Amino acid sequence: MNPIQKKKLKAQAHPLNPVVIIGQAGLTDAVIKEINVALDAHELIKVKIRAERDERAAIREQICAQTKAELVQSIGQVAVIYRSNPKK
């Protein structure tokens, strides 16, 4: 993804609310499944990660690896994730 595409996705994500919130239980299989469903439906989503800074970075990397999505932006506890849906 080039910088121009990233900038466009950041602008599109700005008004969005987090679709998935990761809490005390952390990143479970059920959470990954929900993220996949949300990405299939919307392509661009926000995920709120309630954890310490180091844990958040690891969780973001795990999400991207397991869902084959790209991290567009991360500000504090909120990560913006994009995965293109070929059916759309």
C-alpha positions in Angstrom: 0.0 0.0 0.0 1.5 3.3 -1.0 1.4 6.6 1.0 -1.4 8.1 -1.1 -3.7 5.1 -0.6 -2.9 5.1 3.1 -3.8 8.8 3.4 -7.1 8.2 1.6 -7.9 5.3 4.0 -7.1 7.4 7.0 -9.5 10.1 5.9 -12.2 7.5 5.3 -11.6 5.9 8.8 -11.7 9.2 10.7 -15.5 9.3 11.3 -15.7 5.5 12.0 -16.3 4.1 15.5 -14.5 1.0 16.8 -16.3 -2.1 15.6 -14.4 -4.6 17.8 -13.1 -3.9 21.3 -10.4 -6.2 22.7 -10.6 -6.3 26.5 -9.2 -8.4 29.4 -9.4 -11.7 27.6 -7.1 -10.5 24.9 -7.0 -11.7 21.4 -9.0 -14.9 21.3 -10.2 -17.0 18.3 -13.7 -15.5 18.7 -12.3 -12.0 18.4 -10.3 -12.9 15.3 -13.5 -14.4 13.8 -15.4 -11.1 14.5 -12.6 -9.0 13.0 -12.8 -11.2 9.9 -16.5 -10.8 9.6 -16.2 -7.0 10.1 -13.5 -6.8 7.4 -15.5 -8.8 5.0 -18.5 -6.5 5.5 -16.7 -3.1 5.7 -13.1 -3.6 4.4 -12.0 -0.7 6.7 -12.5 -1.0 10.4 -11.3 0.4 13.7 -10.4 -1.9 16.6 -10.0 -0.7 20.1 -7.3 -2.6 22.1 -7.4 -2.1 25.9 -4.0 -3.2 26.9 -0.5 -1.8 27.8 1.5 -0.2 25.0 3.8 -3.1 24.4 0.9 -5.6 24.4 -1.1 -3.4 21.9 1.8 -3.5 19.4 2.0 -7.3 19.6 -1.8 -7.6 19.3 -1.9 -5.4 16.3 0.8 -7.5 14.6 -1.1 -10.7 15.4 -4.4 -9.3 14.1 -2.8 -8.3 10.8 -1.0 -11.7 10.5 -4.0 -13.8 11.3 -6.5 -11.8 9.2 -4.1 -11.0 6.3 -5.0 -7.4 6.7 -2.9 -4.2 6.7 -2.5 -1.8 9.5 -3.4 1.7 8.2 -2.9 3.7 11.3 -2.6 3.3 15.1 -3.3 6.1 17.6 -3.3 5.2 21.2 -5.7 2.3 21.8 -7.3 2.5 18.4 -6.0 0.6 15.3 -7.3 1.2 11.8 -7.2 -2.0 9.7 -7.9 -2.6 6.0 -8.4 -5.7 4.0 -9.7 -5.5 0.5 -12.8 -7.6 -0.3 -12.7 -9.0 -3.9 -16.4 -9.6 -3.8 -17.2 -5.9 -3.4 
